[in-house]
Amino acid sequence: MLKQFKKALVLAPHTDDGEFGCGGTINRLVEEGCEVHYVAFSSCEDSVPAGFPKDILVTEVKKATEVLGVKPENLHVLNYKVRMFSYHRQEILDDILKIKKQVNPDVIFIPSQNDIHQDHITITTEAIRAAKGCSILCYELTWNNFDFNNACFVTLEEKHVNKKIEAINCYASQGHRPYSDVEFLKGQARVRGVQSGSHYAEAFEIIRLLF
């Protein structure tokens, strides 16, 4: 299925959400010749830990997406304030429509419809509204998902999982997060692998699949 996707658009509410949710899949897509675009809607300057520059997450997302194989010109970082997305639904919808027109993706990756973070669900709602005419898959952020319908799996090799971990390790400012732990990341990939009859995998909810 992945080979049919020539252009992919990853919508990350905040820098690093895309890496956590589908970093292995991004790396596999790039490896198979897909042109991947990554949009981070906030660099979360108001949430940067003490001791780091306010724009550290911009630096980190550039390094992380490069590790996964995303070309620098295909990274787009917007400036919405963290936890305030719901106040800017129309602007966010307009941005998604504009980027979708520019990229013309075959598939769009977004957070789960069951994600409880207020910014994440805003991106998901507006993306579904905007993304007619292409496939839509929802990625998993376990710590925000009270429920997750793992209806689709992308199988991964160990090299893809290692690239995902390497990308996440680029976020030194976020290293204190428990879900940044290597054992957790490998464990989650292993669980999804067992469920899909492979060694490693990432799971997705299906909103729409077009063939």
C-alpha positions as CSV (number, residue, x, y, z in Angstrom):
1,M,0.0,0.0,0.0
2,L,2.8,2.5,0.9
3,K,4.2,2.3,-2.6
4,Q,1.1,4.0,-4.0
5,F,1.8,7.1,-2.0
6,K,4.0,9.5,-4.0
7,K,3.4,12.5,-1.7
8,A,2.6,12.5,2.0
9,L,1.7,15.3,4.3
10,V,2.3,15.0,8.1
11,L,0.4,17.4,10.2
12,A,2.0,17.8,13.7
13,P,0.2,20.1,16.1
14,H,3.5,20.7,17.9
15,T,7.1,20.0,16.9
16,D,7.8,16.3,17.7
17,D,4.3,15.0,17.4
18,G,4.9,13.6,13.9
19,E,8.1,11.9,15.0
20,F,6.4,10.2,18.0
21,G,3.3,9.3,16.0
22,C,4.7,8.1,12.7
23,G,8.5,8.6,12.6
24,G,9.2,5.1,11.5
25,T,6.5,5.4,8.7
26,I,8.0,8.7,7.6
27,N,11.4,7.2,7.2
28,R,10.0,4.1,5.4
29,L,8.0,6.4,3.0
30,V,11.1,8.5,2.2
31,E,13.1,5.3,1.6
32,E,10.5,4.1,-0.9
33,G,10.6,7.3,-2.9
34,C,7.7,9.2,-1.4
35,E,8.0,13.0,-1.1
36,V,7.1,13.8,2.5
37,H,6.1,17.2,3.8
38,Y,6.0,17.9,7.5
39,V,4.0,20.8,9.0
40,A,4.4,21.8,12.7
41,F,1.7,24.2,13.8
42,S,3.5,25.5,16.9
43,S,7.1,25.6,18.2
44,C,5.7,25.7,21.7
45,E,7.8,28.6,22.9
46,D,5.6,29.1,26.0
47,S,6.4,25.5,27.0
48,V,10.2,25.4,26.5
49,P,11.9,24.3,29.7
50,A,14.1,26.7,31.6
51,G,17.7,26.8,30.3
52,F,16.8,26.4,26.6
53,P,16.4,29.2,24.0
54,K,12.8,30.0,23.3
55,D,13.2,28.8,19.7
56,I,15.0,25.6,20.5
57,L,12.2,23.4,19.2
58,V,12.6,25.0,15.7
59,T,16.2,24.0,15.7
60,E,15.3,20.5,17.0
61,V,12.5,19.8,14.5
62,K,14.9,20.7,11.7
63,K,17.4,18.2,12.9
64,A,14.8,15.5,13.6
65,T,13.0,15.7,10.3
66,E,16.4,15.6,8.5
67,V,17.2,12.4,10.3
68,L,14.0,10.9,9.0
69,G,14.8,12.0,5.5
70,V,12.5,14.9,5.1
71,K,14.0,17.6,2.8
72,P,14.6,21.0,4.6
73,E,12.4,22.7,2.0
74,N,9.5,20.3,2.9
75,L,9.5,21.3,6.5
76,H,6.9,24.0,7.4
77,V,6.8,25.5,11.0
78,L,3.9,27.8,11.8
79,N,3.5,30.1,14.8
80,Y,0.3,29.2,16.6
81,K,0.4,29.5,20.4
82,V,0.4,26.2,22.3
83,R,-3.0,25.3,23.9
84,M,-4.7,28.1,22.0
85,F,-5.5,26.3,18.6
86,S,-9.2,26.2,19.3
87,Y,-9.4,30.0,19.1
88,H,-7.9,29.9,15.6
89,R,-9.9,27.2,13.9
90,Q,-10.6,29.2,10.7
91,E,-7.0,30.3,10.3
92,I,-5.7,26.7,10.8
93,L,-8.3,25.4,8.3
94,D,-7.1,28.1,5.8
95,D,-3.4,27.1,6.4
96,I,-4.2,23.4,5.9
97,L,-6.1,24.1,2.7
98,K,-3.3,26.3,1.4
99,I,-0.6,23.7,2.1
100,K,-2.7,20.9,0.8
101,K,-3.1,22.8,-2.5
102,Q,0.6,23.4,-2.7
103,V,1.6,19.8,-1.9
104,N,-1.3,17.9,-3.4
105,P,-0.7,14.8,-1.2
106,D,-2.0,11.3,-1.7
107,V,-2.1,10.7,2.1
108,I,-2.3,13.0,5.1
109,F,-1.2,11.9,8.6
110,I,-3.0,13.5,11.6
111,P,-3.5,12.8,15.3
112,S,-6.2,10.4,16.4
113,Q,-9.9,11.5,16.7
114,N,-9.7,10.2,20.3
115,D,-6.7,12.4,21.2
116,I,-7.6,14.5,24.3
117,H,-5.1,17.3,23.8
118,Q,-7.0,20.4,22.8
119,D,-4.5,21.4,20.1
120,H,-4.3,17.9,18.6
121,I,-8.1,17.5,18.2
122,T,-8.3,20.9,16.5
123,I,-5.8,19.9,13.9
124,T,-7.6,16.6,13.3
125,T,-11.0,18.2,13.0
126,E,-9.9,20.9,10.6
127,A,-7.7,18.4,8.5
128,I,-10.7,16.1,8.0
129,R,-12.7,19.1,6.9
130,A,-10.0,20.1,4.5
131,A,-8.7,16.9,3.2
132,K,-11.2,15.7,0.6
133,G,-9.7,13.7,-2.2
134,C,-6.9,12.0,-0.4
135,S,-6.3,9.2,2.1
136,I,-6.3,10.2,5.8
137,L,-4.6,8.1,8.5
138,C,-4.5,9.0,12.2
139,Y,-1.3,8.3,14.2
140,E,-1.0,7.2,17.7
141,L,0.1,9.2,20.7
142,T,-0.5,6.8,23.5
143,W,-0.3,9.2,26.4
144,N,-3.2,11.3,24.9
145,N,-5.3,8.5,23.6
146,F,-8.0,7.0,25.8
147,D,-9.0,4.8,22.9
148,F,-7.4,3.9,19.6
149,N,-8.7,1.8,16.8
150,N,-5.6,0.3,15.3
151,A,-7.2,-0.7,12.0
152,C,-4.1,-0.1,9.9
153,F,-0.5,-1.1,10.4
154,V,2.7,0.0,8.7
155,T,5.4,-2.7,9.2
156,L,8.8,-1.5,10.0
157,E,12.3,-2.8,10.0
158,E,14.6,-2.2,12.9
159,K,16.4,0.5,10.9
160,H,13.2,2.5,10.7
161,V,12.6,2.2,14.4
162,N,16.2,3.3,15.1
163,K,15.8,6.3,12.8
164,K,12.6,7.2,14.7
165,I,14.5,7.0,18.0
166,E,17.4,9.0,16.6
167,A,15.0,11.7,15.5
168,I,13.3,11.9,18.9
169,N,16.7,12.1,20.5
170,C,17.2,15.3,18.6
171,Y,14.7,16.9,21.0
172,A,17.1,17.5,24.0
173,S,14.6,20.0,25.4
174,Q,12.0,17.2,25.6
175,G,14.1,14.4,27.0
176,H,12.4,14.6,30.3
177,R,9.2,13.3,28.9
178,P,8.5,9.6,29.9
179,Y,7.4,8.8,26.4
180,S,10.9,9.8,25.1
181,D,12.3,6.7,26.7
182,V,13.9,4.3,24.3
183,E,12.4,1.2,26.0
184,F,9.0,2.7,25.6
185,L,9.5,3.5,22.0
186,K,10.8,0.1,21.1
187,G,8.2,-1.6,23.2
188,Q,5.4,0.2,21.5
189,A,6.8,-0.7,18.1
190,R,7.2,-4.3,19.2
191,V,3.6,-4.5,20.4
192,R,2.3,-3.2,17.2
193,G,4.6,-5.6,15.3
194,V,3.2,-8.6,17.2
195,Q,-0.3,-7.4,16.5
196,S,0.4,-7.1,12.7
197,G,2.4,-10.3,12.3
198,S,5.7,-8.5,12.0
199,H,8.6,-7.6,14.2
200,Y,8.0,-3.9,14.4
201,A,5.1,-1.6,13.2
202,E,3.2,1.6,13.8
203,A,-0.6,1.6,14.0
204,F,-3.1,4.0,12.5
205,E,-6.8,4.7,12.6
206,I,-8.4,5.0,9.1
207,I,-10.5,8.0,8.2
208,R,-10.3,7.4,4.5
209,L,-8.4,5.2,2.1
210,L,-8.4,6.0,-1.6
211,F,-6.8,3.6,-4.1
